[in-house]
Amino acid sequence: MNRMIHGIAGFLKHSLLLCLCAVLLCSAACAETIIDLGLPEGGDGMGYEATLPDGRLVFSGCNSEAGNSMNSKARLLCLNPDGTTSWDYIYPQEGCCSFFYVNVLKDGTLAVLFRDAPYQETKEEKLVFFTMDGQPTGKETKLEEDAIGGILTTCFFAQKNDPYDEAERYIRYSDVNGDLLFQINGSPQILALSLIEEEDGLVLIGREPGLLANAAGKIMKIDLQGNTVWETTMPFLMEVNEGVTMEGIKTGDGCYVAVLQERGPDSGSPDCEWKYALVKFSSTGRVLWMNQESFDKRPEKGFEQVVEYKGKYVVVCSGESSLDSPVQYLWFDTDGNELGVTEQLLRKQDLPGIGHKKNLTGFPGRLIPSEGGLWQDYFCWCDESTHEKEMASQDDFLVRVPEL
């Protein structure tokens, strides 16, 4: 009898040990595939901004009072290549404050756009500077009060004034000290969604200016005085009301790749037709190839962002993806041939700290190539409305993307 009791006890002990090992392995797997970008208190809205020369990743955004996004402080977060925290900084100024854009300057400091904008009305905007270890340098650059901050690069900062009178419009390109480099008056030649800095100028990727109707996707280069070096306007894929060349990248071979998006004639209808293509441009703006077939095979999906990772181009499917729904990633070689598809399924219960909450929704954000793998950031909301109060908080996570 005693031997039987000892045998049962031993079996139970062994089973508990196996269960414990399984839990530990699951926790380790989650730690390797999901990184929480949030702080323990309040809500966080953080987005990827830059990769430092040593491979660390920098995110910008804010940390807000739980359920009150109008009371927030600007925040910077730097992660090591292995996903651990290198440093975390919160700007002391009170308000509805956030950091946007982070770029490594030629002197090794970080330039960051600070904005205080309660109810989407800009109250203050300036450039703030940090060391690569997250320490404020004390230097700040005040920006024009009558203009809206645009795209920040290592040398340029674009501000746009867009009054009703076209004659008074301008885009002003300044250096990070606020000194004017050049200004383009009137309506711009391109409405840029992304800007790529070159030694002899800037490459702007977006669409033709003016009304959305009959606007086509466009890419152009300007020199350091604002003069056009070259420009390419994309032919329509169909009879459309709107076309746009989405956020593009400079590739390792010195060319440019972007996703071309077009919306069909019935743009006011939720059932309007969408077309997409992946396009590669030479260093002088010539179209080298265009893959439309891979996207036509998936007419119910939406595509916006492309990154280069390990010699391949990866396009994320935005579609109707959300928590508990798989996100697809299309992989292409450098000649535009489709290599295959991988999928990521992020379940609510996998999210550390908030997976148990009700009314939890979210969607995928940016793709982030890094030394530690290819990552996707996720923005998750928790609606905590009751009959007594209405509150919502945001938390952000990095999730490893399955590679091809």
N, C-alpha and C positions, 0 to 999 in steps of 0.2 A: 504493500500500500504506500509506504513512504517513497519507494522507488518511483511509483506512478505519480505521486504528487510532485516529486523533484523533476520528473520528466515533463509534466505539464508546465511547471514553473519555468523550466529551461526553454521549452517551446515558446511560451509567452514572452520571455525575455528576448529570445532571438527574433521573434516577430516584431516586438517593439523597437528593437535595434534597427531592423530593416526599414520600418516605417520612418524612424528618425532619420536614417540615411537618405531615404527618398525625399523627405521634407527639406533636408539640408541641400541635396542636389538640386531640387526645384528652386530653392532660394538662391543658390549660386547661379543657376541658369537665368533667373529673373534679373539678378544683379548684373549679369553680363549682357543682357538684351534690353533691359529697361532702366533708364536713368531718370530720376526725379529731379527736375530743375527748380522746384518750388521750395519756399521756406516753410517752416512748421506753422507760422502764424500768418493769417491773411491770405489774399489771393495773389497770384503771380501771372504776369503776362510777359513772357520772355521769348525772344527769337534769335536765331543764329545770325551773326554779323560778319565774323572774320576768323581766319586761321592765322595764328602767329607763326613766325619763321621756325619755331621749334615744334610746331604741330599742335600746340594748344588751341582750343576753340573758345571764342569769346561770344557771349550772348548779351543782348541789351533788352531793356524793357522797364518794368516797374514791379514794385511790391505794394499792394493796396490793402486798405482796411477791409476785413471780411464783409462782403455784401455792399461795399461802398467804393466803387472804382474812382469816384471823384476825389477821394482822399488817398493819394498815392505818393510814393517816393521813387525816384529814378534808381534803377539798379543795374549793375554790371556783374556778370558771372563768367569766370574762366575755368574751363575744364582741362585736365591733363589728357593726353592721348588715350589713357586707359579708362577714362570716364570719371576719375576722382576729381574733387574740387581743388583747383590751384589757388584761387582767391575769389572772394565775393565782396562786392562793395555796394553800399547804399548811400546815395547823395543825400545830405542832411536837409536840403530845402523842402519845406512843406508846400503842399498844393496838389494839383492834379498833374504830377510830374512823371516824365518818362525819358529814357535815353533811346535814341534812334541812330542807326549807322555807327559803325566802328571801323576805322581804317588805320593801318600802320603807316606812319609818316616816314620819310626818308631819314629823319634823325632818330628813329627808333621809338618815338612816343606814339600814343594812341590819341586820335582825334575823335570826339564823340559829340553828336548833336543832342543838346538838352532842350526839352520843350515842356512848358507849363501851359496846358490847354484845357481849362475847365469847359465842359459842354462844347468841345470841339472848336472853341474860339481861342486862338493863340494869344496868350497873355505875355509870354516871354520865350525867346529863342536865342540860343547862343551855342558856341562850340566850347567844349571843356576838354582839357588834355590830361592824360594819365601816362604813367610809366607802364611798361609791360608787366610789372608786378602789381598793378592795380592801385598805385598810389597817385593821388592828384598832384600835378605839378604846380598848381596855383595859377596857371595861365588860363585866361578865358578870352573869347572873341565874341563881342556883341554883334548881332546880325541886324539887317535892315528891318525896321518896324513895319514898313509898308509892303513887304514881300513875304512869300511863303517859302520856307526852306525846301530844297529839292534833293538832289543826289550828291552825296559826299564821296570823294575819292581821296587818294593820298596827297593830291595837290590842289584839287578844285572843290569848290562848293558852289552849287547852282541855286539861285533864288529867283523866283518868278513873281512878277506883278501882273495880274490878269484882270484889269478893270474892264468895264463894259465897252468903253471906247478903245477900239483896236489901236488907234494912233498912240495911246499911252501905255500899251503893253510892252513888256521887255523881259528878257531872261538875262540875269547878271551872273557872270562867272568870276568868282573871287578866289584868291588863295586862302589858306587856312588862317592867315593873319587878318583877313577881312579886306585886303587890298585888291582893288578891281583889276582884273586881267583883261577882260573884254566884255562887251554887252551887245546883245542882239535885240534890236528894237522891232516892234510890231509883232504879228503872229509868227510863231516859230515855224521852221521848215519841217519839223518833225515833233510829234508828241512822244517823248522818250519814256519808256518803261524801265530801261536799264542803260547804264553808261559804262563803257570800258575805257580805261585810261591807257594811252600809248605814250611813248616818249615824245612824239611829235604832234600829239593832238588827242582827240576824243572820238570814240565810236559810239554813236547813239542808236538804240534799237527800239522800235515802237511802231507808230503808224503815221499816216499823213495827217496834217492838222485840219481843223475845221470840223464841220458836222460829221457825225458818225456815218451818215448815208454816203455810200460810195467811197469811203476812205479805205485805202489799201495798206497792207503791211509794208514797212520801210526800214531800211538800215542806211546810215550815212556816217561819214567821217568829216570832222572839222579840224582845222589846224589850231594853233595856240592863239590866233587872232580872231577866231570865229568864222573863218572862210571855209567854204565847202571844198573838200578834197575829192570826194566821190560820194555818190548816193545810188542806191538801188531800190526801186519800188517794185514790189512783188505783183505779178499778174494774178487776177482773181482765179480761184479754184472753181467758182460757180458764180451765178448772178447773185450778188450779195448786197447787203446794206452796210456791212461793217467787216473790215479785215484788220488784223493787228499782228505784228511780229512780237511774240511774247518775250519775256526775259531771256536774253541770250548770254552766251559764255564765250570766252576766248579759249580755244583748244590748245593742246600741247604742241601742235604743229604750226601755230601762228595764225590759224583761221578762226572763223566764228560759226557757232551753231545756235539755232533758235527754233522754237516751235511757232509755226504759222497757224493762226486761228481765224476762221471766218464764220460769220453768222448769216443765215439765209434771209431771203427777202421779207419774210413775215417775222421781223425781229420783235414785234410787239406781242407775238403769240408764244406761249410756253412750249409749243410744239414746233417751233421754228427749227430749221435744219442747221447743223453745225458741221464744219469741215476742218480737218487738221492735217498738217504735214510737218515733218522734220526737215529742216533746210540747213545746208552747210554752205558758207560763203568763203571765198578766198580772202586774203589780206587786203585786196583792193575792191571787195564787195561783189565779185562775180559769183553767181550761183554755180557751185560745183556739183551738187546733186540735191534731189528732193525726194523723200519717201512719203508718199501719201497713202499707198496701199495698206500699210500696217495699221493705219488709223481708220481707214474706210471699213476694215474688217470688224471694227468695234464702234459702230455708229451710236450706241447708247452711252458711250463713255466721254469724259472730258479730259483734256491734257493741257498742261501749261508749262511745267518746269522741266528743264533738262540739265544734267550735270555730266561731267566726265569723270570716270572712275576706273582705274586700272586699264587704261587704254580702250575703254568702251564708253558709249553714250547711254545714259539711263534716263528714261522719261517716266514720270509718275502719273498714274491715272487718277484724276480728281473725282470725276463721276459723282456718284451718290455715296461715296465711301464715308463711313463713320465707324464709331466703336461697334464691335461685334459684326462688322462687315469687312471682308477682305479688301485690301488695297493692292492693286497690281502695278508692277514695274516692268516696262518694256526695255529690253536691252538691244543695242545696235552696235555693229562694228564701225570703224572709222570711214567706211565707204557707204554707210547708210543701210546695210543689210540687217534685217531683224534676226537676232540670235536666239531669242526666247523670252519667256515671261516668268517672273517669280511673284509670289504673293505673300502678304503679311496680314495676319489676323490678330488684332489687338483686342483682347477680351476685357471687359470692365473689371472682372475680379483679379486681373493681373496688375492693376494699377496700385502701386504702394500708397497706402494712406487714405485713398479715396474710393477704392474699388467697391467698398461696401455701401456707399451712399446711393440713395435713390435719385431719380431725375438727373442722371449723369449722361451728358452728351459730349461729343467732341468730333474733331476732324483732323486729318493729317495736314501738316504745314510744309516746311521746306525739306528738301533732300540735302544731306550734309556729307560730302566725301571727307574722310579723315584717315590718319594713319591707323586708327583703331577700328576701321571698318566704315561701311556706308550706313548712315543713320537717317531717320525721319523724325522730325519733331511733331508732336501732337498737342493740340490745344483742347483742353477738356473743361467743360462747364458743369457746375453743380447748381441746379436751381433748387433753392431751399425755401420756396414760397409756402407760407401757411396762411391761415385766415387772419393772423395777427400781423404778419410782416412778409415782405417780399425781399429776398436776398439772393444773390448769385455770386459765385466765386470761380475764378479760373485757376487751373493748375496746368503745368506744362511738363512734358516728358519727352525723352529721346528713346526711340525704339530702333533696334538694329534691323536693317533690311536684309532679307535673305539674298545672297549673291547667286548669280547664275553659275 
